[in-house]
Amino acid sequence: MQNASPTLVVLTTGKEAFVRANAVLQMTLMLSKFGQKPVELLTLGPGIEILKANQKNSPQFAQQLNAMKEAGIEIAVCEQSMQNLGLTSDQMFEAKIVRGGEEVARRIQEGYTVLTF
């Protein structure tokens, strides 16, 4: 089932809702696998916590993030959210650093469907 509209998945849920964040990552991967192209994941606010490389659930998140990258999903993290939480790129899994609000606005202008969790 091919959809002509690209998709931006915005994750604002962090490790406080691990099961929900995990489900969003799985759903994002399935969107890509079932013909939804392109797909991008943007983490904002507490959602950036899934990209922290030094936490209890890091191995599970790393596995999911690697599968997403292999499927061609672009993963982005909000620069302002990183600053607000006192995080630096060397503490995070690899992701494109963007200005979150600008990224959402740009993707809307480009015709993306935006899903927020």
C-alpha distances in whole Angstrom, upper triangle without the diagonal:
4,7,10,12,13,14,18,18,22,24,28,28,30,32,34,30,29,27,25,25,24,21,20,20,18,15,15,15,12,10,11,10,6,6,8,11,14,15,18,20,24,26,29,32,32,29,30,32,29,30,34,34,38,37,37,33,32,32,29,27,28,26,23,23,24,21,19,21,20,16,17,18,21,23,26,29,31,34,36,35,36,39,40,39,41,39,39,36,38,38,34,31,30,28,28,31,30,32,29,30,30,27,25,27,26,22,22,24,21,19,17,16,19,18,22,23
4,7,9,10,12,16,17,21,23,27,28,30,32,34,31,30,28,26,25,24,22,20,20,18,16,15,15,12,10,10,10,7,5,6,8,11,12,16,19,22,25,28,31,32,28,29,31,29,29,33,34,37,36,37,33,32,32,29,27,28,26,23,23,23,20,18,20,19,15,16,16,19,21,24,27,29,32,34,33,34,38,38,38,40,37,37,35,37,36,33,30,28,26,26,29,28,29,27,28,27,24,23,24,23,19,19,21,18,16,14,14,17,17,21,23
4,6,8,9,13,15,19,21,25,26,29,31,32,29,29,27,25,24,24,21,19,19,18,15,14,15,13,10,10,12,9,7,6,7,10,11,15,17,20,23,25,29,30,26,28,30,28,28,32,33,36,36,36,33,32,32,29,27,28,27,23,23,24,21,18,20,20,16,16,15,18,20,22,25,27,30,32,31,32,35,36,36,38,36,36,33,36,36,32,29,28,25,25,27,26,27,25,25,24,21,20,21,20,16,16,18,15,12,11,10,14,15,18,21
4,7,10,13,16,19,22,25,27,30,32,34,31,31,30,27,26,26,24,21,21,21,18,16,17,16,12,12,14,12,9,8,8,9,11,15,18,20,23,26,29,30,27,28,31,29,29,33,34,38,37,38,34,33,34,31,29,29,28,25,24,25,23,20,21,21,18,16,16,18,20,22,25,26,29,31,31,32,35,36,36,38,36,36,33,36,36,32,30,28,25,24,26,25,26,24,24,23,20,18,19,18,14,14,15,12,10,10,10,14,16,19,22
4,6,10,13,16,19,22,24,27,30,31,29,29,27,24,23,24,22,19,19,20,16,14,16,15,12,12,15,13,11,8,8,8,10,12,15,17,20,22,26,27,24,25,28,26,26,30,32,35,35,36,32,31,32,30,27,28,27,24,22,24,22,19,20,21,17,16,15,16,18,19,22,23,26,28,27,29,32,32,33,35,33,33,31,34,33,30,28,26,23,22,23,22,22,20,20,19,17,15,16,14,11,11,12,10,7,6,6,10,12,16,19
4,7,10,13,16,20,22,24,27,29,26,26,25,23,21,21,20,17,17,17,15,12,14,14,10,10,13,13,10,7,5,5,6,8,11,14,17,19,23,24,21,22,25,23,23,27,28,32,32,33,29,28,29,26,24,24,24,21,19,20,19,15,16,18,14,13,11,12,14,15,18,20,23,25,24,26,29,29,30,32,30,29,27,30,30,26,24,22,19,18,20,18,19,17,18,17,14,13,14,13,9,10,12,9,7,5,6,9,11,14,17
4,6,10,13,16,18,20,23,25,23,22,22,19,17,18,17,13,13,14,12,9,11,12,8,9,13,13,11,7,7,6,5,6,9,11,14,16,20,21,18,19,22,20,20,24,26,29,28,30,26,25,26,24,21,22,22,18,17,19,17,14,15,17,14,13,10,11,12,13,16,17,21,22,21,23,26,26,27,29,27,27,25,28,27,24,22,20,17,17,18,17,18,15,16,16,13,11,13,12,9,10,12,10,9,5,5,6,7,11,13
4,6,10,13,15,17,20,22,20,20,20,17,15,17,16,12,12,14,12,9,12,13,10,11,15,15,14,11,10,8,6,5,6,7,10,12,16,17,14,15,18,17,17,21,23,26,26,27,24,23,24,22,19,20,21,17,15,18,17,13,15,17,15,13,10,9,10,10,13,14,17,19,18,19,22,23,23,25,23,24,22,25,24,21,19,18,15,14,15,14,14,12,13,13,10,8,11,11,7,9,12,11,10,6,6,5,6,8,11
4,6,10,12,14,17,19,17,17,17,13,12,13,12,8,9,11,9,7,10,12,10,11,15,15,15,12,12,11,7,6,5,6,8,11,14,15,11,13,16,14,15,19,21,24,23,24,21,20,22,19,16,18,18,15,14,17,16,12,14,17,15,14,10,10,10,10,12,13,17,18,16,18,21,21,21,24,22,23,21,24,23,19,18,17,14,14,15,14,15,12,13,15,11,10,13,14,11,12,15,14,13,10,8,6,5,6,8
4,6,9,12,15,16,15,15,16,13,11,13,13,9,10,13,12,10,13,15,14,15,18,19,19,16,16,14,11,8,6,5,6,7,10,11,8,10,13,13,14,17,20,22,21,23,20,20,22,20,16,18,19,16,15,18,18,15,16,19,18,17,13,12,10,10,10,10,14,15,13,15,18,18,18,21,19,20,19,22,21,18,17,17,14,14,14,13,13,9,11,13,10,8,12,13,11,12,16,16,15,12,11,7,6,5,6
4,6,8,11,13,11,12,13,10,7,10,11,8,9,12,12,10,13,16,15,16,19,20,21,18,18,17,13,11,7,6,5,6,8,8,5,8,10,9,11,14,17,19,18,19,17,17,19,17,14,16,17,14,13,17,17,14,16,19,18,18,14,13,11,10,10,11,14,15,12,14,17,16,16,19,17,19,18,21,19,16,15,16,14,15,15,14,14,11,13,15,13,12,15,17,15,16,19,19,19,15,14,11,9,6,5
4,6,10,11,10,12,13,10,9,12,13,10,12,15,15,14,17,19,18,20,23,24,25,21,22,20,17,14,11,9,6,5,6,6,4,7,9,10,12,14,18,19,18,19,17,17,20,18,15,18,20,17,16,20,20,18,20,23,22,21,18,17,14,12,11,10,14,13,10,13,15,14,13,17,16,18,18,21,19,16,17,18,16,16,15,15,14,11,12,16,14,13,16,18,17,18,21,22,21,18,17,13,11,7,6
4,7,7,6,8,10,7,6,10,11,9,11,14,14,14,17,19,19,21,23,24,25,23,23,22,18,16,13,11,9,8,8,6,5,8,9,9,12,14,17,18,16,17,15,16,18,16,14,17,19,16,16,20,20,18,20,23,22,22,19,18,15,15,13,13,16,16,13,14,17,15,14,18,17,19,19,22,19,16,17,19,17,19,18,18,18,14,16,19,18,16,20,22,20,21,24,25,24,21,19,15,13,9,6
4,5,6,7,10,9,6,10,12,11,12,15,16,16,18,20,21,22,24,26,27,25,25,24,20,18,14,12,9,9,8,4,4,7,5,6,10,10,14,14,12,13,12,13,16,14,12,15,17,15,15,18,19,18,20,23,23,23,19,19,15,15,13,13,16,16,12,13,16,14,12,15,14,17,17,19,16,14,15,17,16,18,17,18,18,16,18,21,19,19,22,24,22,24,27,27,27,23,22,18,16,13,10
4,5,5,8,9,7,9,12,12,13,15,17,17,19,21,22,24,25,27,29,27,27,26,22,20,16,15,12,13,11,8,8,9,6,7,10,10,13,13,10,10,9,11,14,12,11,14,16,15,15,18,20,19,21,24,24,24,21,21,17,17,15,16,18,18,15,15,18,16,13,16,15,18,18,19,16,14,15,18,18,20,20,21,21,19,22,24,23,22,26,27,26,27,30,30,30,27,25,22,19,16,13
4,6,9,9,9,11,13,14,15,17,19,19,21,23,24,26,28,29,31,29,30,29,25,23,19,18,14,14,12,8,10,12,9,10,14,14,16,16,13,13,12,14,17,16,14,18,19,18,19,22,23,22,24,27,27,27,24,24,20,20,18,18,21,20,16,17,19,17,15,18,17,20,21,22,19,18,19,22,21,23,23,23,23,21,23,26,25,24,27,29,27,28,32,32,31,28,26,23,20,17,13
4,6,5,6,9,10,11,13,14,16,17,19,20,21,23,25,26,28,26,27,26,23,21,17,17,14,14,13,10,10,13,11,10,14,15,17,18,14,14,12,15,17,15,13,17,18,16,17,21,21,20,23,25,25,26,22,23,20,20,18,19,22,21,18,19,22,20,17,20,20,22,23,24,21,19,19,22,21,23,23,24,24,21,23,26,24,23,26,28,26,27,30,31,30,26,24,21,17,15,11
4,5,5,6,9,10,11,12,14,15,17,18,20,22,23,24,27,25,26,25,22,20,16,17,14,15,15,11,10,12,10,9,12,13,15,15,12,11,9,11,13,11,10,14,15,13,15,18,18,18,20,23,22,24,21,21,18,19,18,19,22,22,18,19,22,21,18,21,19,22,22,22,19,17,17,20,19,22,22,23,24,21,24,27,24,24,27,29,27,28,31,31,30,26,24,21,18,16,12
4,6,5,6,9,10,11,12,14,16,17,18,20,21,22,25,23,25,25,21,20,17,18,16,17,17,14,13,15,13,11,15,16,18,18,15,14,11,14,15,12,11,15,15,13,15,18,18,18,21,22,22,23,21,22,19,20,20,22,25,25,21,22,25,24,21,24,23,25,25,25,22,20,19,22,21,24,25,25,26,23,25,28,26,24,28,29,27,28,31,31,30,26,24,21,18,16,12
4,5,5,6,9,10,10,12,14,15,16,19,20,21,23,21,23,23,19,18,15,15,14,15,15,13,11,14,13,11,15,17,19,20,17,16,13,15,17,14,13,16,17,14,15,19,18,17,20,22,21,22,19,20,18,19,18,20,23,23,20,21,24,22,21,24,22,25,24,25,23,20,19,21,20,23,23,23,24,21,22,25,23,21,25,26,24,24,28,28,26,23,20,18,14,12,8
4,5,5,6,9,10,11,13,14,15,17,19,20,22,20,21,20,17,15,12,12,10,12,13,10,8,10,10,8,11,13,15,17,15,14,11,13,14,12,10,13,14,11,12,16,15,14,17,19,19,20,16,17,14,15,15,16,19,20,17,18,21,20,18,21,19,21,20,22,19,16,16,18,17,19,19,20,21,18,20,23,20,19,23,24,22,23,26,26,25,21,19,16,13,11,8
4,5,5,6,9,10,11,13,14,16,17,19,21,19,21,20,17,16,13,14,13,15,16,14,11,13,12,9,12,14,15,17,15,14,10,12,12,9,8,11,11,9,10,14,13,12,16,17,17,18,16,17,15,16,16,19,22,23,20,20,24,23,21,23,21,23,21,22,20,17,16,18,17,20,21,22,23,21,23,25,22,22,25,26,23,25,28,27,26,23,21,18,15,14,11
4,5,5,6,9,10,11,12,15,15,16,19,17,19,19,16,16,13,15,14,16,18,16,13,15,15,12,15,17,19,21,18,17,14,15,16,12,11,14,14,11,13,16,14,13,17,18,17,19,16,18,16,18,18,20,24,25,22,23,26,25,23,26,24,26,24,26,23,20,19,20,19,22,23,23,24,21,23,26,23,21,25,26,23,24,27,26,25,21,19,17,13,13,10
4,5,5,6,9,10,10,13,14,15,17,15,17,16,13,12,10,11,11,13,15,14,11,13,14,11,14,17,18,21,19,19,15,16,17,14,12,14,14,11,12,15,14,12,15,17,15,16,13,15,13,15,15,17,21,22,19,20,24,23,22,24,22,24,22,24,22,19,17,18,17,19,20,20,21,18,20,22,19,17,21,22,19,20,24,23,21,18,15,13,10,10,7
4,5,5,6,9,10,11,12,14,16,15,16,15,12,11,8,11,11,14,16,15,11,12,13,10,12,15,16,19,17,17,13,13,14,11,9,11,11,7,8,11,10,8,11,14,12,14,11,12,11,13,14,17,20,22,19,19,23,23,21,24,21,22,20,22,20,16,14,15,14,17,18,19,21,18,20,22,19,18,22,22,19,21,24,23,22,18,17,15,12,12,10
4,5,5,6,9,10,11,12,15,14,16,16,13,13,11,14,15,18,20,18,15,16,16,13,15,18,19,21,19,19,15,15,15,12,10,13,11,8,10,12,10,9,13,14,12,14,12,14,14,16,18,20,24,25,23,23,27,27,25,27,25,26,24,25,23,20,17,18,17,20,22,22,24,22,24,25,22,21,24,25,21,23,26,24,23,19,18,16,14,14,13
4,5,5,6,9,10,10,13,11,14,14,11,12,11,14,15,17,20,19,15,17,18,15,17,20,21,24,22,22,18,19,19,15,14,16,15,11,12,15,12,10,14,15,13,14,12,14,14,16,18,21,24,25,23,24,28,27,26,29,26,27,25,27,25,22,20,20,19,20,22,22,24,21,22,24,21,19,22,23,19,20,24,22,20,17,15,14,11,12,11
4,5,5,7,9,10,12,9,11,11,7,8,7,11,12,15,18,18,14,15,17,14,15,19,20,23,22,22,19,18,18,15,13,15,14,10,10,13,11,8,11,13,10,11,8,11,11,13,15,18,21,23,21,22,25,26,24,27,24,25,23,25,23,20,17,17,15,17,19,19,21,18,20,21,17,16,20,20,16,18,21,19,18,14,13,12,10,11,11
4,5,5,6,9,10,10,11,11,9,10,10,13,15,18,21,20,17,17,18,15,16,19,20,23,22,22,18,18,17,14,13,13,12,8,9,10,8,6,9,10,7,9,8,11,11,15,17,20,23,25,23,24,27,28,26,28,26,26,23,25,24,20,17,17,16,17,20,21,23,21,23,24,20,19,23,22,19,21,23,21,20,17,16,15,13,15,15
4,5,5,6,9,9,11,12,10,12,12,16,18,21,24,23,19,21,22,18,19,23,23,26,25,25,21,21,20,17,16,17,15,11,13,14,11,9,13,13,9,12,11,14,15,18,20,23,26,28,26,27,31,31,30,32,29,29,27,29,27,24,21,21,19,21,24,24,26,23,25,26,22,21,24,24,20,21,24,22,20,17,16,16,14,16,16
4,6,5,7,5,8,9,7,10,11,15,17,20,23,23,19,20,22,19,20,24,25,28,27,27,23,23,22,20,18,19,17,14,14,16,13,10,13,14,10,11,10,13,14,17,19,22,25,27,25,27,30,30,29,32,29,29,27,29,28,24,22,21,19,20,22,22,24,21,23,23,20,18,21,21,17,18,21,18,17,13,12,13,11,14,15
4,5,6,5,6,7,6,9,11,15,17,21,24,24,20,21,23,19,20,23,24,27,27,27,23,22,22,19,18,18,16,13,13,14,11,8,10,10,7,8,7,11,13,16,19,22,25,27,26,26,30,31,30,32,29,29,26,28,27,23,20,19,18,18,21,21,24,21,23,23,19,19,22,20,17,19,21,18,17,14,13,14,14,16,17
4,6,7,9,10,10,13,14,18,20,24,27,26,23,23,25,21,22,25,25,28,28,28,24,23,22,19,18,18,16,13,14,14,11,9,12,11,7,9,10,14,16,19,22,25,28,30,29,29,33,33,32,34,31,31,28,30,29,25,22,21,20,21,24,25,27,25,27,27,23,23,25,24,21,22,25,22,20,17,17,18,17,19,20
4,6,9,11,11,14,16,20,22,25,28,28,24,25,27,24,24,28,28,32,31,31,27,26,25,22,21,22,20,17,17,18,14,13,15,14,11,12,13,16,18,21,24,27,30,32,31,31,35,35,35,37,34,34,31,33,32,28,25,25,23,24,27,27,29,26,28,28,24,23,26,25,21,22,24,21,19,17,16,17,16,19,20
4,6,9,10,13,16,19,22,25,29,29,25,26,28,25,25,29,30,33,32,33,29,28,27,25,23,23,21,18,18,19,16,14,15,14,11,11,12,15,18,21,24,26,30,32,31,31,35,35,35,37,34,34,31,33,33,29,26,24,23,23,26,26,27,25,27,26,23,22,24,22,19,20,22,19,17,15,14,16,16,20,21
4,6,7,10,13,16,19,22,25,26,22,23,26,23,23,27,28,31,31,31,28,27,27,24,22,22,21,18,17,18,16,13,15,15,11,11,10,13,15,18,21,23,26,29,27,29,32,32,32,34,32,31,29,31,31,27,24,23,21,20,23,22,24,22,23,23,19,18,20,19,15,16,18,15,13,11,11,13,13,16,18
3,5,9,12,15,19,22,25,26,22,23,25,23,23,26,27,31,31,32,28,27,27,25,22,22,21,18,17,18,15,13,13,14,10,9,9,11,14,16,20,22,25,27,27,27,31,31,31,33,30,30,27,29,29,26,23,21,19,18,21,20,22,21,22,21,17,17,19,17,13,15,17,13,12,10,11,13,14,17,19
4,7,10,13,17,19,23,24,21,21,24,21,21,25,26,29,29,31,27,26,26,24,21,21,21,18,16,17,15,12,12,13,10,8,7,8,12,14,17,19,22,25,24,25,28,29,29,31,28,27,25,27,27,23,21,19,16,15,18,18,20,18,19,18,15,15,17,15,11,14,15,12,11,9,11,12,14,16,18
4,7,10,13,16,20,21,17,18,20,18,18,21,23,26,26,27,24,22,23,21,18,18,18,15,13,14,13,10,10,12,9,8,5,7,9,11,15,17,20,22,21,22,25,26,26,28,25,25,22,25,25,21,18,17,14,14,16,16,18,16,18,17,13,13,16,14,11,13,15,13,12,9,10,10,11,13,15
4,6,10,13,17,18,14,14,17,15,15,18,20,23,24,25,22,20,21,20,16,17,17,14,12,14,13,9,10,13,11,9,5,5,6,8,11,13,16,18,18,18,22,23,22,24,22,21,19,22,21,18,16,14,11,11,13,12,14,12,14,14,11,11,14,13,10,12,15,13,13,10,10,10,10,12,14
4,7,10,13,14,11,11,14,12,11,15,17,20,20,22,19,17,19,17,13,14,15,12,10,13,13,9,10,14,12,11,7,6,5,6,8,11,14,16,15,16,19,20,19,21,19,19,17,20,19,15,13,13,10,10,12,12,13,11,14,14,11,11,14,14,12,14,17,15,16,12,12,10,10,10,11
4,7,10,12,9,9,12,11,11,14,17,20,20,22,19,18,20,18,15,16,17,15,12,15,16,13,13,17,16,14,10,8,6,5,6,7,11,13,11,13,16,16,16,18,16,17,15,18,17,14,13,13,9,9,10,9,10,7,10,11,8,9,12,13,11,13,16,15,16,13,13,10,10,9,10
4,7,8,5,5,8,8,8,11,14,17,17,19,16,15,18,17,13,15,17,14,12,16,17,14,15,18,18,17,13,11,8,6,5,6,10,11,9,10,13,13,13,15,13,14,14,16,15,12,12,12,10,10,10,10,11,8,11,13,11,11,15,15,14,16,19,19,19,16,16,13,12,10,10
4,6,5,6,9,10,11,13,16,18,18,20,18,18,21,20,16,18,20,18,16,19,20,18,18,22,22,20,17,15,11,9,6,5,9,9,6,9,11,11,11,14,13,14,14,18,16,14,15,15,12,12,11,10,9,7,9,12,11,11,14,15,15,16,19,20,20,17,17,14,13,10,10
4,5,6,8,11,12,13,16,18,17,19,18,18,21,20,17,19,22,20,18,22,23,21,21,25,25,24,20,18,15,12,9,8,10,8,5,8,10,8,8,12,12,14,15,18,16,14,16,17,15,15,13,13,12,9,11,14,14,14,17,19,18,19,22,23,24,21,20,17,16,12,11
4,5,6,8,10,11,15,15,14,16,15,15,19,18,15,17,20,18,17,20,22,20,21,25,25,24,20,19,15,14,11,10,12,12,8,9,12,10,8,12,12,15,16,18,15,13,15,17,15,17,15,15,15,13,15,18,17,17,20,22,21,22,25,26,26,23,22,18,16,13,11
4,5,6,8,10,14,15,14,16,14,14,17,15,12,15,17,15,14,17,18,16,18,21,21,20,17,15,12,11,9,9,12,12,9,10,13,12,11,14,13,15,15,17,15,12,13,15,13,14,14,14,14,12,14,17,15,15,18,20,19,20,23,23,23,20,19,16,14,11,9
4,5,6,7,11,13,12,15,13,12,15,15,12,13,16,14,13,16,18,16,16,20,20,20,16,14,11,9,6,8,10,11,7,7,11,11,9,11,9,11,11,14,11,9,10,12,10,12,11,12,13,11,14,16,15,15,19,20,19,21,24,24,24,21,21,17,16,14,12
4,5,5,9,10,9,11,10,10,13,13,10,12,15,14,13,16,18,17,18,21,22,22,18,17,13,12,10,11,13,13,10,9,12,12,9,11,9,12,12,13,10,9,10,13,12,15,14,16,16,15,18,20,19,19,23,24,23,24,27,27,28,24,24,20,19,16,14
4,6,8,10,9,11,8,7,10,10,7,9,12,10,9,13,15,13,15,18,18,19,16,15,11,12,10,12,15,16,13,12,16,15,13,15,12,14,13,14,11,9,9,11,11,14,14,16,18,16,19,21,19,19,23,24,22,24,27,27,27,23,22,19,17,15,13
4,6,9,9,12,10,8,11,11,7,8,11,11,9,11,14,13,13,16,18,17,15,13,10,10,8,11,13,15,12,10,14,15,12,13,10,11,10,11,8,5,5,8,8,11,12,14,16,15,19,20,18,19,22,23,21,24,27,26,27,23,23,20,19,17,16
4,6,6,10,9,7,10,12,9,9,13,13,12,14,17,16,16,19,21,21,18,17,13,13,11,13,14,15,12,10,13,14,11,12,9,10,9,9,6,4,6,10,11,14,14,16,18,17,21,23,21,22,25,26,25,27,30,29,30,27,27,24,22,20,18
4,6,9,9,5,8,10,9,8,12,13,11,13,16,16,16,19,21,21,19,18,15,15,13,16,16,18,16,13,16,17,14,14,11,11,10,9,6,5,6,9,12,15,15,19,21,20,24,25,23,25,28,28,27,30,32,31,32,29,29,26,25,23,21
4,7,8,6,9,12,11,11,14,15,15,16,19,20,20,22,24,25,23,21,18,18,16,18,19,20,17,15,17,18,14,14,11,12,12,10,7,8,9,13,15,19,19,22,23,23,26,28,26,28,31,31,30,33,36,35,36,32,32,29,27,25,23
4,6,5,8,10,10,11,14,15,15,17,19,20,20,23,24,25,23,22,19,19,17,19,20,21,18,16,18,18,15,15,13,15,15,14,10,10,11,15,17,20,20,23,24,23,27,29,27,28,31,32,31,33,36,35,35,32,31,28,26,24,21
4,6,8,9,10,11,13,15,15,17,19,20,21,23,25,26,24,24,21,21,20,22,23,24,21,19,22,21,18,19,17,18,18,17,14,14,14,18,19,23,23,26,27,26,29,31,29,30,33,34,33,35,38,37,37,33,32,30,27,25,22
4,6,6,6,9,10,11,12,14,16,17,18,20,22,23,21,21,18,19,18,20,22,23,20,19,22,22,18,19,17,19,18,17,14,13,12,16,17,21,22,24,26,24,27,29,27,27,31,32,30,32,35,34,34,30,29,27,24,22,19
4,6,5,6,9,10,10,12,14,15,16,18,20,21,19,19,16,17,16,19,20,22,19,17,20,21,17,18,15,16,15,14,11,10,9,13,14,18,19,22,24,23,26,28,25,26,30,30,28,31,34,33,33,29,29,26,24,22,20
4,6,5,6,9,10,11,12,14,15,17,19,20,19,19,17,19,18,22,23,25,22,20,24,24,21,22,19,19,17,16,14,12,11,14,16,20,21,24,27,25,29,30,28,28,32,32,30,32,35,34,34,30,30,28,25,24,22
4,5,5,6,9,10,11,13,14,16,17,19,17,18,16,18,18,21,23,25,22,21,25,25,22,23,20,21,19,19,16,14,12,15,16,20,22,24,26,25,28,29,27,27,31,31,28,31,34,32,32,28,27,25,23,22,19
4,5,5,6,8,10,10,12,14,15,17,15,15,12,14,14,18,20,22,19,18,21,22,19,20,17,18,16,16,14,11,9,12,13,16,18,20,22,21,24,26,23,23,27,27,25,27,30,29,29,25,24,22,20,19,17
4,5,5,6,9,10,10,12,14,15,14,14,12,14,15,18,20,22,20,18,22,23,20,21,17,17,15,15,13,10,7,10,12,15,17,20,23,22,25,26,23,24,28,27,25,28,31,29,29,26,26,24,22,21,20
4,6,5,6,9,10,11,13,15,14,15,14,16,17,21,23,26,23,22,25,26,24,25,21,21,19,18,17,14,11,13,14,18,20,23,25,24,27,28,25,26,29,29,27,29,32,30,30,26,26,24,22,22,21
4,5,5,6,9,10,11,13,11,13,11,14,16,19,22,24,21,21,24,25,23,24,21,21,19,19,18,14,11,13,13,16,19,21,23,22,25,26,23,23,26,26,23,26,29,27,27,23,22,21,19,19,17
4,5,5,6,9,10,11,9,10,8,11,13,16,19,21,19,18,22,23,21,22,19,18,16,16,15,12,9,9,10,13,15,17,20,19,22,23,20,20,24,23,21,24,26,24,25,21,21,19,18,18,17
4,5,5,6,9,10,10,11,10,13,15,19,21,24,22,21,24,26,24,24,21,20,17,17,17,13,10,10,11,14,17,20,23,22,25,25,22,23,26,25,23,26,28,26,26,23,23,22,21,21,21
4,5,5,6,9,9,11,11,15,17,21,23,26,24,23,27,28,26,27,24,23,20,21,20,17,13,13,14,16,19,21,24,23,26,26,23,23,27,26,23,26,28,26,25,22,22,21,20,21,20
4,5,5,7,5,8,8,12,15,18,21,23,22,21,25,26,24,26,23,22,19,20,20,16,13,12,12,14,17,18,21,20,23,23,19,20,23,22,19,22,24,22,22,18,18,18,17,18,17
4,5,5,5,7,8,11,14,18,20,23,22,21,24,26,25,25,22,21,18,19,19,15,12,10,10,12,15,17,20,20,23,22,19,20,23,21,19,22,24,22,22,19,20,19,19,20,20
4,5,7,10,11,15,18,22,24,27,26,25,28,30,28,29,25,24,21,21,22,18,15,13,13,15,19,21,24,23,26,26,22,23,26,24,22,25,27,24,24,21,22,22,21,23,23
4,6,9,11,15,18,22,24,27,26,25,29,30,29,30,27,26,23,24,24,20,17,15,15,16,20,21,24,22,25,25,21,21,24,23,20,22,24,21,21,18,19,19,19,20,21
4,6,9,13,16,20,22,25,24,24,27,29,28,29,26,24,21,23,23,19,16,14,13,13,17,18,21,20,23,22,18,19,22,20,17,20,21,18,19,16,17,18,18,20,21
4,6,10,13,16,19,22,21,21,24,25,25,26,23,22,19,21,21,17,14,13,11,11,15,15,18,17,19,19,15,16,19,17,14,17,19,17,17,14,15,15,15,16,17
4,7,10,13,16,19,18,18,21,23,22,23,20,19,16,19,19,15,13,11,8,8,11,12,15,14,17,16,12,14,17,15,13,16,18,16,17,14,15,14,15,16,17
4,7,10,13,16,15,14,18,19,19,20,17,16,13,16,16,12,10,8,5,6,9,10,13,12,15,15,12,13,17,16,14,17,19,17,18,15,16,14,14,15,15
4,7,9,12,12,12,15,16,16,17,15,14,12,15,15,11,10,9,5,4,6,7,9,9,12,12,9,11,14,14,13,16,18,17,18,15,16,14,15,14,15
4,6,9,8,8,11,12,12,14,11,11,10,13,12,10,10,9,6,6,5,6,8,7,11,12,10,12,15,15,15,17,19,19,20,18,18,16,16,14,15
4,6,5,6,9,10,11,12,11,11,11,15,14,12,13,13,10,9,6,5,5,5,8,10,9,11,13,14,14,17,19,19,20,18,19,16,16,14,15
4,5,5,6,9,10,10,9,9,9,13,13,12,14,13,11,9,6,6,6,7,10,11,11,13,15,16,17,19,21,21,23,21,22,19,20,18,19
4,5,5,6,9,10,10,11,12,16,15,14,17,16,14,13,9,8,7,7,10,11,12,14,15,17,18,20,21,22,24,22,23,20,20,18,18
4,5,5,6,8,8,10,12,15,14,13,15,15,13,13,10,10,9,8,11,13,13,14,17,18,19,20,23,23,25,22,22,19,19,16,16
4,5,5,6,5,7,8,11,10,10,12,13,12,12,9,10,10,11,14,15,15,17,19,20,21,23,25,25,27,24,25,22,21,19,18
4,5,5,6,8,10,13,12,13,16,16,15,15,11,12,11,12,15,16,17,18,20,21,23,25,26,27,29,27,27,24,24,21,21
4,6,8,10,13,16,14,14,18,19,17,17,14,14,13,13,14,17,18,19,21,22,23,25,27,28,29,27,27,24,23,20,20
4,6,9,12,14,12,12,15,17,16,17,14,15,15,14,17,19,19,20,23,24,25,26,29,29,31,28,28,24,23,20,19
4,7,10,12,10,12,15,17,17,17,15,16,16,16,19,21,21,22,25,26,27,29,31,31,33,30,30,27,26,24,23
4,7,8,7,8,12,13,13,14,12,14,15,15,18,20,20,21,24,25,25,27,29,30,31,28,29,26,25,23,22
4,5,6,7,10,11,12,13,10,13,15,16,19,20,19,22,24,24,25,28,29,29,31,28,29,26,26,24,24
4,5,5,8,8,8,10,8,12,14,15,19,19,18,21,23,23,23,26,28,27,29,27,28,25,25,23,23
4,6,8,9,11,13,12,16,18,19,23,23,22,24,27,27,27,30,31,31,33,30,31,28,28,26,26
4,7,9,11,14,13,16,18,19,22,23,22,24,27,27,27,30,32,31,33,30,30,27,27,25,23
4,6,8,11,11,14,16,16,20,21,19,21,24,24,24,27,29,28,29,26,27,24,23,22,21
4,6,10,11,14,17,17,21,22,19,21,24,24,23,26,28,27,28,25,25,23,22,21,20
4,7,9,13,16,16,20,20,18,20,23,22,21,24,26,25,26,23,24,22,22,21,21
4,6,9,13,13,16,16,14,16,19,18,17,20,22,21,22,20,21,19,19,18,19
4,6,10,11,14,14,11,14,16,15,15,18,20,18,20,18,20,18,19,19,19
4,7,9,12,12,10,13,16,15,15,18,20,19,21,19,21,19,19,18,19
4,6,9,8,7,10,12,11,12,15,16,16,19,17,18,16,18,17,18
4,6,5,6,9,10,10,12,14,15,16,19,17,18,16,18,16,18
4,5,5,6,9,10,11,12,14,15,17,15,16,13,14,13,14
4,5,5,6,9,10,11,12,14,16,14,15,12,14,13,15
4,5,5,6,9,10,11,12,14,14,15,13,16,15,18
4,5,5,6,9,10,10,12,11,13,11,13,13,16
4,5,5,6,9,10,11,9,10,8,10,10,14
4,6,5,6,9,10,10,11,10,13,13,17
4,5,5,6,9,9,12,11,15,15,19
4,5,5,6,5,8,8,12,13,17
4,5,5,5,7,7,11,13,16
4,5,7,10,11,15,17,20
4,6,9,11,15,17,21
4,7,9,13,16,19
4,6,9,12,16
4,7,10,13
4,6,10
4,7
4
